[in-house]
Amino acid sequence: MAIVLRYVDKEGFIRERFFDLVHVKETTSSPLKEICDVLSHLCLNVKDIRGQRYDGASNMRGEFKGSQALLLKECPFAYYIHCLAHRLQLTLVAASKEVILIAQFFSYLTIIINLIMSSCKRQDQLRDAQASYIANMIAIEELESGKRKNQIGTLQRARDTRRGSHLTSLCSLLKMFDATCSVIPSMYPRRK
């Protein structure tokens, strides 16, 4: 669990500082004690908290047993706000599903990636095809060779709740497009 404090400085500017990364043993239990321990270690009083923001996980935002509810009992001024970046991501995903062409595009992208990544054999074929492609491109001097260049990657799945994952997914397919195109026909051999 990352603990980040946002505050207003003496000049009236909003500041945000990362304070600690805390290991939480159970995601079902409240990390309230860990938050209080970190704040007390920094000589900050829990009663001074005026707001709290989480990514929407039920164990954090739960109305009765979530961390936000328990912290609100300790400090009645610590109002809960759903993480705005997470909310924006969910809004963009929902809006993109309303545009038929975009929804179809990402649906096809997901199908292609799932078909290949659901099989260890196809993943091996993809890696072999990508290694062959890279070796060929280096041989004809289309790619530079060197340390940490032209590493064989993998296809990345898009996640609706992760910012940038749709772009990462698309970029991974573009980077491995030729290798992917060579693996797909092997999945459906022609019948004679």
MODAGI-V811543 format. One line per field, one symbol per residue. phi: phi as a letter, one per 30 degrees, with the letter a starting at -180 (. if undefined). psi: psi as a letter, one per 40 degrees, with the letter a starting at -180 (. if undefined). burial: # if it has 16 or more other C-alpha atoms within 10 Angstrom, else .. Layout:
phi=???
psi=???
burial=???
//
This chain:
phi=.ccbccbcdddjddcbbdcaccdcdbdddddedddddddddciccddddcabbbdjdddccedccdedddddddbdcddcbdedddddedddddddddceddddedddedddddddddbddddddddddddddddddddcidbdcldichddcbdcddbdccdidddddddddddcdddddddedddbddcc
psi=hhhhhhihadeeihihhhdihhhhdhediheddddddddddefihdeeheiihieehdedehddeiddddddddheegihhhhdddddddddddddedhdddddddddddddddddeehddddddddddddddddddddefdiiiaheifihaiihihhdehhedddddddddddfdddddddddedgiii.
burial=.............................###..#..##......#..#.####....###...########..#..#.#.....#..##..#...#.....#..#..##.##..##....##.###.###.##...............#...#####.##.#..#.###.##..##.##..##........
//
